[in-house]
Amino acid sequence: MARIAVIGAGLGAMATAARLAVAGHRVAVYERTETYGGAVRRFARDGFGFDTGPGLLPLPAVYRDLFVKTGKEPLEACVELVQVDPSARHVFADGTTVSLPNASRAGVVSALDEALGAGAGLRWGDFLVRAREAWDRTRRPLLEEPLWPNWRVLADREPYPAVPHRKLLRTRRAGTLAEVGAWELRDPRLAALLDGHALAYGLDPRHAPASAAVLPYMEHAFGMWYVRGGLRELARAVYERCVARRVEFVFGAEVVRVLEKDGRATGVELGGGEVVDADVVVAPGGAAGLPVRGEGEVPPRQDLPSRLTVLLALRGARPEGTAHRTVVHSGDREGELESLFGTAPAVPARPTVQVLRPGDPALVPDGDHEAVTLGATVPAGAEIREEHVEALVSAAERAVPGLRDRVLWREVRTPADIAAETGTPGGAVPAPSLAAAGGRLLHPANSTGLQGLFTAGGWSHPGGGLPHAGMSGALVAGLIVEGPEFRGSQ
């Protein structure tokens, strides 16, 4: 039985802790704030409740597996999962709207044909077939296995299939997500639909590899899910599973340094000078005090943006049949991308905005009120001004008519708030690992150059997002329990 110190109580760290405790190890989690969950937090006021981090869960099988492997009670016995349908309603710059069914290719094709014109649905459906091929080629190395030592194979090979271009009588391979939209989808609204998936993860579609097609595919194939009571309930359930497995939590304990001796980790030093001995240390990727990684390893990501979130308490009931999620696409796509990813990053004047309207009785004081969350991608470290908040509200009015007249109060969550809760500089939000692009969108391996030190969470393999955080826990636990020969789930 090893003594294991886990730094931080985010979802990836807690998933690691629960699995290691079940394997018989003595696990203690040291969290610098006063609660668990990392970015998965809740804001409550006057009977209203809001998720301040992710609002929906893709690929719930990751957490089903965690609960199966760590106890008798399955995930559904601990939280109520609801499949969101439609998956999303989209409002495009020209005023066109479309609601896409959840996890139904035929339904999506039909909806797009009806809203955008004959042939639009088929083009999107054919794109999803190619996206599935990219998913099948990369699923294991990017989600289910530790990062390959020869990771450059993933970096240099584009898994998204080439598409014949009839005019040139040759095979034309899209190198970026934007090229996929321009060459294969051939409709600015379909391109905006595709771009929106990249933007939601803080990626520039003009430079994100075509392999980023796995992002919309993952949503399409496995659906989007809501946890009744909000995603904070998922964090609560994982925390309680850890406690049931006798994981110790120490809150208000900031780890300032990973201790090492003779080439291996020996424990951690806390902010007050206390030293905690450990046989194994699990840290968040990029945490302070980690040793410099060796030459040839994947470098840490440092160029990802953050999120601006506006929480709205509204008078008046949520109308029947309202979509849980609406994406209001920017009327100035190029301006938005240049603001976010140009040489001088700035908050876009006309952002793409996600509007979440869960209609959950647990999040409102009564049936005559509604809790709505607005979200947009903004540069990390951005100073948020009133005009930026107003831009989100103005965009949301295209999805929620009469929105301003219904507002009782609002709460604004900025990159600075994310930084305070997660410790990430500038409040940057990690993206999932993706193949190709020379390895720019890979994250460092879970094992490190220091024996006995591992990294879990969004800033290490397999990257950001709730499913990826859960998978990082499975990978780190496997490497610790089975050793470096561990090759992932079968």
BELQUIDA-V945126 format. One record per residue. PSI is psi in radians with two decimals (none if undefined). OMEGA is omega in degrees with one decimal (none if undefined). D_LAST is the distance of its C-alpha to the last C-alpha in Angstrom with 2 decimals. Layout:
# BELQUIDA-V945126
PSI_OMEGA_D_LAST + PSI_OMEGA_D_LAST
This chain:
# BELQUIDA-V945126
2.07_-178.7_25.63 + 2.64_171.1_25.76 + 2.11_-175.0_27.89 + 2.21_175.9_25.92 + 2.15_178.9_27.82 + 2.22_-178.6_26.16 + 2.03_177.8_28.37 + 2.66_-178.2_28.63 + 0.68_171.6_27.57 + 3.09_-177.3_25.85 + -0.72_179.3_22.78 + -0.73_179.4_20.41 + -0.76_-179.1_22.40 + -0.63_176.4_22.53 + -0.68_176.5_18.81 + -0.82_-176.4_18.48 + -0.78_-178.9_21.41 + -0.78_-179.1_20.27 + -0.68_-180.0_16.96 + -0.63_178.2_18.99 + -0.71_177.9_21.74 + -0.52_178.7_19.62 + -0.01_174.0_18.54 + 0.13_-178.6_22.30 + 2.76_176.9_23.49 + 1.96_-169.1_26.73 + 2.30_174.0_26.07 + 2.34_-179.4_28.85 + 2.25_-179.6_28.67 + 1.96_-175.3_31.65 + 2.21_-174.4_32.46 + -0.44_176.8_35.57 + -3.00_-175.3_36.40 + 0.20_179.3_37.28 + 3.02_-179.4_34.27 + 2.98_170.9_30.50 + -0.26_-178.2_28.45 + -2.12_179.7_29.23 + -0.14_-178.0_30.12 + 1.51_-174.7_29.28 + 3.02_177.4_32.86 + 2.46_171.6_35.49 + 2.27_-178.5_39.16 + 2.43_177.3_41.54 + 2.35_173.7_45.26 + 0.61_179.2_47.81 + -0.05_176.3_45.33 + 2.59_176.1_43.08 + 2.50_-177.5_39.49 + 2.45_164.9_37.34 + 2.32_176.6_33.91 + -0.10_174.3_34.74 + -2.39_178.2_31.24 + 2.53_179.5_28.66 + -0.26_-179.0_29.94 + 2.75_-176.1_27.04 + 1.97_168.8_23.30 + 2.75_173.7_20.94 + 1.03_-178.6_17.34 + -0.23_179.5_17.97 + -0.50_179.4_14.49 + -0.76_-179.0_13.76 + -0.46_171.0_16.59 + -0.75_178.9_15.94 + -0.72_178.9_12.68 + -0.78_-176.8_14.94 + -0.59_175.2_17.56 + -0.72_-175.1_15.55 + -0.21_-174.5_14.25 + 0.11_178.8_17.80 + 3.08_-177.4_20.22 + -0.54_-176.7_21.54 + 2.15_177.9_22.73 + 2.96_-178.5_20.40 + -0.77_-176.1_20.96 + -0.26_174.6_23.48 + -0.23_-175.9_25.53 + -0.47_175.5_26.02 + 2.79_176.2_26.67 + 1.99_179.2_27.80 + 2.33_-179.8_25.69 + 2.19_176.8_27.73 + 2.23_-176.8_26.67 + 2.21_179.3_29.21 + 2.07_5.7_31.17 + 2.77_176.7_32.39 + -0.70_176.5_29.61 + 2.63_168.7_32.48 + 2.37_-178.6_36.09 + 2.33_175.3_37.17 + 1.98_-175.4_40.74 + 2.94_-173.9_41.53 + -0.55_-178.0_44.38 + 0.09_179.6_46.62 + -0.18_177.0_46.35 + 2.45_176.5_44.02 + 2.63_176.0_41.55 + 2.41_174.8_38.52 + 2.18_-174.9_36.17 + 2.15_178.5_32.67 + 2.70_-178.1_30.96 + 2.15_171.9_27.55 + 0.74_177.7_24.61 + 1.83_-179.4_27.04 + -0.79_-179.3_27.48 + -0.72_179.2_30.61 + -0.68_178.8_32.05 + -0.78_178.9_31.55 + -0.81_-179.0_33.15 + -0.76_-178.6_36.05 + -0.74_-179.4_36.61 + -0.69_177.2_36.71 + -0.74_-177.6_39.05 + -0.69_-174.5_41.36 + -0.67_-172.4_41.49 + -0.17_-179.6_41.42 + 2.68_-177.5_42.83 + 2.36_178.6_41.81 + -0.42_-179.0_39.10 + -0.77_-179.3_37.55 + -0.71_-179.5_34.89 + -0.71_178.8_34.03 + -0.73_178.0_33.71 + -0.70_178.1_31.32 + -0.74_177.5_29.36 + -0.65_176.0_29.14 + -0.73_179.7_28.04 + -0.58_176.5_25.13 + -0.77_178.3_24.06 + -0.64_177.3_24.10 + -0.63_177.2_22.37 + -0.65_179.2_19.48 + -0.74_176.4_19.32 + -0.69_177.5_19.28 + -0.83_-178.3_16.49 + -0.59_-178.2_14.31 + -0.42_-172.1_15.23 + -0.13_-174.1_14.58 + -0.89_-176.8_11.96 + -0.93_-177.3_9.17 + -0.43_-176.6_11.93 + -0.21_-179.0_13.93 + -0.65_-166.2_11.83 + -0.10_-179.0_8.32 + 2.64_170.1_9.36 + 2.68_-179.2_12.70 + 2.26_-178.4_15.50 + 2.46_172.3_15.98 + -0.59_176.1_19.20 + 0.92_-175.4_20.39 + -0.31_-179.6_19.90 + -0.33_173.2_23.03 + -0.71_175.9_21.17 + -0.61_-175.5_19.83 + -0.58_-170.1_23.35 + -0.22_-177.3_25.29 + 2.18_177.1_23.50 + 1.97_-176.6_24.09 + -0.26_179.0_21.26 + 2.25_-171.7_23.61 + 2.59_175.7_25.29 + 2.62_-178.4_28.96 + 2.23_178.9_31.40 + 2.35_176.6_34.58 + 1.84_-168.2_37.76 + -0.60_-176.3_40.44 + -0.63_-178.1_43.46 + -0.04_179.1_42.64 + 0.69_177.0_41.37 + 2.94_178.0_38.42 + 2.21_-179.6_34.81 + 2.16_-176.2_34.77 + 2.15_175.5_31.69 + 2.24_-179.2_31.56 + -0.37_-178.9_30.92 + 2.88_178.7_31.00 + -0.64_178.9_30.29 + -0.64_177.5_34.07 + -0.60_174.2_34.47 + -0.80_179.8_31.97 + -0.75_-176.5_34.21 + -0.73_-172.7_37.41 + -0.62_-171.5_36.58 + -0.61_-177.3_34.34 + -0.64_169.9_35.17 + 0.69_175.2_38.88 + 2.17_-176.5_39.88 + -0.47_178.9_40.44 + -0.70_174.7_39.14 + -0.65_177.0_35.84 + -0.69_177.5_35.68 + -0.66_176.6_36.39 + -0.77_179.0_33.62 + -0.81_-179.9_31.17 + -0.62_-177.3_32.78 + -0.57_178.3_32.54 + -0.66_176.8_28.75 + -0.81_-178.7_29.11 + -0.62_-179.5_32.03 + -0.46_178.0_30.23 + 0.20_177.8_27.92 + 0.47_-178.3_30.95 + 2.50_177.0_30.38 + 1.97_-177.5_33.23 + -0.36_179.0_32.50 + -0.37_-177.7_35.03 + -0.26_176.3_32.90 + 2.39_-177.9_29.34 + 2.79_177.3_27.46 + -0.43_179.0_26.90 + -0.26_175.0_23.16 + -0.10_172.8_24.15 + -0.35_178.2_24.17 + -0.37_-178.2_20.64 + -0.93_174.2_22.50 + -0.54_179.2_24.51 + -0.73_-179.0_21.73 + -0.75_178.2_19.48 + -0.75_-178.3_22.55 + -0.79_-172.0_23.38 + -0.63_-172.9_20.10 + -0.05_176.2_19.13 + 2.94_173.6_22.66 + 2.40_-172.0_24.53 + 2.60_176.6_24.93 + 2.49_175.9_27.65 + 2.07_-178.5_27.76 + 2.26_-174.5_31.11 + -0.12_179.1_33.29 + 2.80_-177.9_31.58 + -0.33_175.1_28.43 + -0.46_177.7_30.04 + -0.56_175.4_29.18 + -0.78_177.7_25.46 + -0.73_177.8_26.37 + -0.78_-177.9_28.56 + -0.72_178.5_25.91 + -0.71_177.2_23.48 + -0.82_-179.2_26.52 + -0.56_175.7_27.56 + -0.70_176.7_24.16 + -0.82_-179.3_24.54 + -0.73_178.6_28.09 + -0.50_177.7_27.17 + 0.21_174.5_24.82 + 0.55_169.0_27.89 + 2.34_178.1_27.01 + 2.35_176.7_30.40 + 2.30_176.0_31.44 + 1.86_-178.3_34.40 + 2.76_-176.4_35.72 + 0.46_-177.0_38.37 + 1.74_-179.2_37.04 + 2.18_175.8_36.64 + 2.13_-177.8_34.91 + -0.26_-177.5_37.04 + 2.46_169.4_35.62 + 2.19_-177.6_32.77 + 2.54_179.3_34.52 + 2.68_177.2_33.80 + 2.29_177.4_35.43 + 0.70_173.8_35.09 + 0.27_175.9_32.10 + 2.71_178.4_29.92 + 2.39_-178.8_29.81 + 0.00_179.8_32.07 + -2.85_-178.8_32.31 + 2.71_174.4_33.70 + 2.27_179.9_37.22 + 2.90_-174.7_38.21 + -0.54_-179.9_40.87 + 0.06_-179.5_43.54 + -0.10_-179.9_43.09 + 2.40_177.7_41.17 + 2.26_178.3_38.74 + 2.05_178.3_35.59 + 2.51_178.2_34.14 + 2.61_175.2_30.39 + -0.51_-178.8_28.09 + 2.48_175.9_25.45 + 2.33_174.4_26.11 + 2.09_-175.0_23.83 + 2.75_170.8_25.81 + 2.52_178.0_25.66 + 2.38_-180.0_25.42 + 0.13_-178.9_28.99 + 2.62_177.8_30.48 + 2.48_177.2_33.94 + -0.05_177.2_34.22 + 2.56_179.0_31.01 + 2.70_177.6_31.73 + 2.36_-179.4_32.08 + 2.71_-175.5_29.03 + 2.87_178.0_29.52 + 2.42_180.0_30.63 + -0.13_177.9_28.04 + 2.82_178.6_25.62 + 2.20_179.4_24.98 + 2.66_177.2_28.06 + 2.54_175.5_28.00 + 2.41_-179.4_28.79 + 0.20_-170.6_32.41 + 0.37_-175.2_33.48 + 2.53_-178.5_31.95 + -2.98_-176.5_34.31 + -2.83_-179.3_34.63 + 2.54_169.2_35.44 + 2.23_-177.8_38.71 + 2.34_177.6_38.58 + 2.11_-179.7_41.59 + 2.19_-175.1_41.62 + 2.14_171.3_44.29 + 2.06_-173.3_45.92 + 2.52_168.0_47.65 + 2.57_-179.1_50.42 + 2.50_-176.6_50.01 + 2.72_173.5_47.28 + 2.17_-178.5_44.25 + 2.52_177.8_45.28 + 2.40_178.0_43.65 + 0.10_178.9_41.00 + 2.39_176.8_40.36 + 2.45_177.6_37.02 + -0.73_-176.8_34.85 + 2.28_173.0_34.18 + 2.33_175.2_36.58 + 2.05_177.8_36.26 + 1.92_-173.6_39.73 + 2.54_-177.4_39.55 + 2.53_173.2_41.95 + -0.04_179.7_45.18 + 1.35_-175.1_45.08 + -0.87_-177.3_41.67 + -0.68_178.2_42.85 + -0.68_178.3_44.78 + -0.81_-178.6_41.83 + -0.69_179.8_39.56 + -0.64_177.3_42.35 + -0.78_-175.0_43.05 + -0.70_-168.1_39.49 + 0.13_179.5_38.54 + -3.00_-175.8_41.94 + -0.44_177.7_43.74 + 1.41_-174.8_45.18 + 2.40_-179.7_42.56 + 2.83_177.2_44.21 + 2.21_-178.1_43.52 + 2.49_176.7_43.80 + -0.53_-179.9_46.96 + 1.43_-174.1_45.25 + 2.78_165.0_41.59 + 2.25_-172.1_38.83 + 2.31_172.8_38.56 + 2.25_179.9_35.97 + 2.04_179.3_37.74 + 2.16_179.6_35.93 + 1.39_-170.2_37.88 + -0.42_-178.4_35.70 + 0.64_-175.8_38.53 + 2.03_-179.8_37.24 + -0.43_-179.0_40.11 + -0.22_-174.1_38.61 + 0.10_179.8_39.32 + 2.70_-179.6_42.99 + -0.51_179.0_46.13 + -3.14_-176.5_46.97 + -0.09_179.6_46.70 + 0.29_178.6_49.32 + 2.84_179.9_47.19 + 2.47_175.1_44.07 + 2.14_-177.1_41.67 + 2.40_179.1_40.61 + 2.23_176.3_38.52 + 2.45_179.7_39.09 + 2.55_177.4_36.87 + 2.68_176.4_37.16 + 2.31_178.4_35.85 + 2.82_179.2_38.44 + 2.56_173.9_38.69 + 2.42_179.0_37.55 + 0.08_-177.2_40.63 + 2.42_172.8_42.66 + 2.08_-174.5_45.78 + 2.21_178.6_45.81 + 2.97_-178.2_49.22 + -0.65_-179.0_50.62 + -0.54_178.4_50.59 + -0.71_176.9_46.82 + -0.76_179.9_46.39 + -0.57_178.3_48.92 + -0.69_177.2_47.03 + -0.78_-178.7_43.98 + -0.72_179.6_46.29 + -0.74_177.7_48.14 + -0.72_-177.5_44.99 + -0.45_178.6_43.81 + -0.39_175.8_47.19 + -0.37_178.9_46.17 + -0.46_-177.2_43.53 + 1.50_-179.3_45.51 + 2.42_179.2_49.20 + 0.35_-174.5_51.62 + -0.87_-174.4_49.05 + -0.63_-177.6_51.54 + -0.26_-177.6_53.98 + -0.14_-172.7_51.43 + 2.14_171.8_50.32 + -0.80_176.3_51.35 + 2.90_178.5_49.75 + 2.70_177.0_46.93 + 2.32_-177.1_44.81 + 2.26_177.7_43.54 + 2.11_-171.0_40.43 + 3.01_173.2_40.56 + -0.57_178.3_38.51 + -0.63_177.1_40.54 + -0.71_177.9_39.22 + -0.73_179.0_35.59 + -0.72_-179.3_36.49 + -0.61_-176.3_38.13 + -0.57_-173.7_35.18 + -0.30_-176.1_32.37 + 0.09_-179.2_34.31 + 2.21_-179.1_33.19 + 2.23_178.1_36.18 + 0.02_-177.1_37.81 + 0.42_179.2_35.32 + 2.56_-178.3_32.93 + 2.17_-176.0_29.79 + 2.60_176.2_26.55 + 2.79_175.5_24.88 + 2.67_173.2_21.22 + 2.44_178.5_20.17 + 2.60_178.4_20.88 + 2.95_178.0_20.81 + -2.80_179.9_24.13 + 0.51_178.7_27.48 + 0.27_179.5_27.63 + 0.10_-178.7_25.07 + -0.52_-175.1_27.45 + 0.32_167.9_24.86 + 2.81_175.6_22.18 + 2.73_-178.0_22.26 + 2.66_-179.1_22.46 + 2.77_179.6_19.53 + -0.51_173.3_18.70 + 2.72_-176.3_20.05 + 3.12_177.9_23.75 + -0.11_179.7_26.49 + 2.11_-178.6_27.55 + 2.35_178.4_25.86 + 0.03_177.4_24.79 + 2.21_-179.9_24.82 + 2.76_177.9_21.84 + 2.44_178.7_22.01 + 2.74_178.7_20.41 + -3.08_-170.3_21.55 + -0.34_-177.7_22.64 + 0.22_171.9_24.37 + 3.00_-178.5_21.42 + 2.32_7.0_18.06 + 0.38_173.1_16.81 + -2.90_-171.2_20.33 + 2.90_-176.3_22.35 + 2.58_-176.4_22.02 + -0.79_177.9_20.96 + -0.69_-177.7_17.32 + -0.63_176.3_17.02 + -0.77_178.3_18.80 + -0.66_178.6_16.42 + -0.59_177.9_13.40 + -0.63_176.7_15.60 + -0.73_179.1_15.97 + -0.70_-177.8_12.34 + -0.78_-179.4_12.26 + -0.76_178.1_15.67 + -0.71_178.5_15.12 + -0.72_179.5_12.22 + -0.62_-179.3_14.64 + -0.76_-175.9_17.46 + -0.78_-174.0_16.12 + -0.27_179.6_14.23 + -3.12_-174.8_16.33 + -0.23_178.2_16.20 + -0.14_-179.9_13.82 + 2.32_-176.8_10.90 + 0.27_175.0_8.48 + 3.12_-178.2_6.51 + 2.66_-179.5_3.75 + none_none_0.00
